[in-house]
Amino acid sequence: MPNPSVPSTDQVAQATATLAQAKDYLRTQPRVSDVLPLLAGLLDEDTGVPILLGDVLRSAARLIAEQTCTETDEIRLIITGLREAAQEATDWHVLHWDVQRLRGYAFEAAGPPTAT
């Protein structure tokens, strides 16, 4: 396995900024047909956000478990929390199939954004 480079904090911030941009875009009431390609990438069953987030959380839990000098109840709770969150995030990968099923439906043109 190749040794990947360490992402910078700026790169991680850019990734989360991109997700925030997608969130803001969705709030503008775009056409569903324009949104489906974004959702397909975000929820891809192999490389989408749920799978990647689950892998990141699982790896973080493993590293903490391996490198903790003194294992305390608090550390065990943190590790358990990370592992449980990883499983929940990974479970979201099934949304990929919902996006695929939406491709077969017709949608009305988007209207102006509604006030919330």
C-alpha positions as CSV (number, residue, x, y, z in Angstrom):
1,M,0.0,0.0,0.0
2,P,1.5,3.4,-1.0
3,N,2.2,5.8,1.8
4,P,-0.3,8.7,1.4
5,S,0.7,12.3,2.1
6,V,-0.7,13.9,5.2
7,P,-3.6,16.3,4.4
8,S,-3.1,19.7,5.7
9,T,-5.6,21.4,8.0
10,D,-6.3,23.8,5.1
11,Q,-7.2,20.8,2.8
12,V,-9.6,19.4,5.5
13,A,-11.1,22.9,5.9
14,Q,-11.6,23.0,2.1
15,A,-13.3,19.7,2.1
16,T,-15.8,20.8,4.8
17,A,-16.2,24.2,3.1
18,T,-17.2,22.3,-0.1
19,L,-19.8,20.3,1.9
20,A,-21.1,23.6,3.3
21,Q,-21.3,25.0,-0.2
22,A,-23.3,22.0,-1.4
23,K,-25.6,22.5,1.6
24,D,-26.1,26.2,0.8
25,Y,-26.7,25.3,-2.9
26,L,-29.4,22.8,-2.0
27,R,-31.2,25.5,0.1
28,T,-31.6,27.6,-3.1
29,Q,-34.2,25.2,-4.4
30,P,-32.3,23.9,-7.5
31,R,-33.9,21.4,-9.9
32,V,-33.6,17.8,-8.6
33,S,-32.1,16.8,-12.0
34,D,-29.3,19.3,-11.2
35,V,-28.9,17.9,-7.7
36,L,-28.8,14.2,-8.5
37,P,-25.2,14.3,-9.9
38,L,-24.0,16.0,-6.6
39,L,-25.8,13.5,-4.5
40,A,-24.5,10.6,-6.5
41,G,-20.9,11.7,-5.8
42,L,-21.5,12.5,-2.2
43,L,-23.3,9.2,-1.5
44,D,-21.3,6.9,-3.8
45,E,-21.4,3.4,-2.3
46,D,-17.6,3.0,-2.5
47,T,-16.1,6.5,-2.3
48,G,-18.8,8.7,-0.9
49,V,-18.8,10.7,2.3
50,P,-20.5,8.0,4.5
51,I,-17.8,5.4,3.6
52,L,-14.9,7.9,3.9
53,L,-16.2,9.3,7.2
54,G,-16.7,5.9,8.6
55,D,-13.1,4.9,7.6
56,V,-11.7,8.1,9.1
57,L,-13.5,7.6,12.4
58,R,-12.6,3.9,12.6
59,S,-8.9,4.6,11.9
60,A,-8.9,7.4,14.5
61,A,-10.3,5.0,17.1
62,R,-7.7,2.4,16.2
63,L,-4.9,4.9,16.5
64,I,-6.1,6.2,19.9
65,A,-6.4,2.6,21.1
66,E,-2.9,1.7,20.0
67,Q,-1.2,4.9,21.1
68,T,-2.8,5.6,24.5
69,C,-0.3,5.3,27.3
70,T,-2.9,5.0,30.0
71,E,-6.2,3.5,29.1
72,T,-8.9,5.1,31.2
73,D,-12.7,4.8,31.2
74,E,-12.9,8.1,29.4
75,I,-10.5,6.9,26.7
76,R,-12.5,3.7,26.3
77,L,-15.8,5.8,26.0
78,I,-14.2,8.0,23.3
79,I,-12.9,5.0,21.3
80,T,-16.3,3.3,21.6
81,G,-18.0,6.6,20.5
82,L,-15.8,6.9,17.5
83,R,-16.4,3.2,16.5
84,E,-20.2,3.6,16.9
85,A,-20.2,6.8,14.9
86,A,-18.1,5.1,12.2
87,Q,-20.6,2.3,11.9
88,E,-23.6,4.7,11.7
89,A,-21.8,6.8,9.0
90,T,-21.0,3.7,7.0
91,D,-24.6,2.5,7.2
92,W,-25.6,5.7,5.3
93,H,-24.0,4.3,2.2
94,V,-27.4,2.7,1.4
95,L,-28.6,6.2,0.4
96,H,-26.6,5.6,-2.8
97,W,-29.4,3.3,-3.9
98,D,-32.1,5.9,-3.2
99,V,-30.3,8.3,-5.5
100,Q,-30.2,5.7,-8.2
101,R,-33.9,5.1,-7.9
102,L,-34.7,8.8,-8.1
103,R,-33.2,8.9,-11.6
104,G,-36.3,7.1,-12.9
105,Y,-38.7,9.8,-11.8
106,A,-39.8,13.1,-13.3
107,F,-39.7,16.2,-11.2
108,E,-41.4,19.6,-11.5
109,A,-39.2,22.6,-12.3
110,A,-37.8,24.3,-9.2
111,G,-39.6,27.4,-7.9
112,P,-38.1,30.3,-6.0
113,P,-36.7,29.5,-2.6
114,T,-39.2,29.5,0.2
115,A,-38.7,31.5,3.3
116,T,-38.0,29.4,6.4
